[in-house]
Amino acid sequence: MPEPSPAKRDLIFALGAILAVEGLLLATSPQRLERLLEFMREMGPERLRYAGLGCATLGVAILLLVR
């Protein structure tokens, strides 16, 4: 099996980190996560969209800084 490119390794690492953090949240405080999801349901689609774009932008910036 060929060695993955650095970009693929970065993507796999980032996905693994996301899964690890979300898994820890679910394992350690499921009630808090339920409250967060309820809060997000009340936000409405437009605010969620902007929050998602902000999080994605911040995530990409962090990955670029680390790389």
C-alpha positions in Angstrom: 0.0 0.0 0.0 1.5 3.4 -1.0 2.3 6.0 1.6 -0.4 8.7 1.8 0.5 12.2 0.8 1.1 14.9 3.5 -2.3 16.4 2.7 -4.1 13.1 3.1 -2.2 12.5 6.4 -3.3 15.9 7.6 -6.9 15.3 6.7 -6.9 11.9 8.4 -5.3 13.4 11.5 -7.9 16.2 11.6 -10.8 13.8 11.3 -9.3 11.6 14.0 -8.9 14.6 16.3 -12.5 15.6 15.7 -13.8 12.1 16.5 -11.7 11.9 19.6 -12.9 15.2 21.0 -16.6 14.5 20.2 -16.3 11.0 21.7 -14.9 12.5 24.9 -17.8 15.0 25.1 -20.3 12.2 24.7 -18.5 10.0 27.2 -17.9 12.6 29.9 -21.0 14.8 29.7 -23.9 13.6 27.6 -26.4 15.9 29.4 -24.4 19.0 28.6 -24.2 17.9 25.0 -28.0 17.4 24.9 -28.4 21.0 26.3 -26.1 22.3 23.6 -28.0 20.5 20.9 -31.3 22.0 22.2 -29.8 25.4 22.3 -28.7 25.0 18.7 -32.2 23.9 17.6 -33.5 27.2 19.0 -30.9 29.3 17.2 -32.4 29.0 13.7 -30.8 28.0 10.5 -29.3 31.4 9.6 -27.4 31.8 12.9 -26.3 28.1 12.7 -25.0 28.7 9.2 -22.9 31.6 10.3 -21.7 29.7 13.4 -20.7 26.8 11.1 -18.9 29.1 8.7 -17.0 30.7 11.6 -16.0 27.3 13.0 -14.9 26.0 9.6 -12.8 29.2 9.1 -11.2 28.9 12.5 -10.5 25.2 11.9 -8.8 25.8 8.6 -6.8 28.7 10.1 -5.6 26.4 12.9 -4.6 23.7 10.5 -2.7 26.1 8.3 -0.9 27.5 11.4 0.1 24.1 12.6 1.2 22.9 9.2 
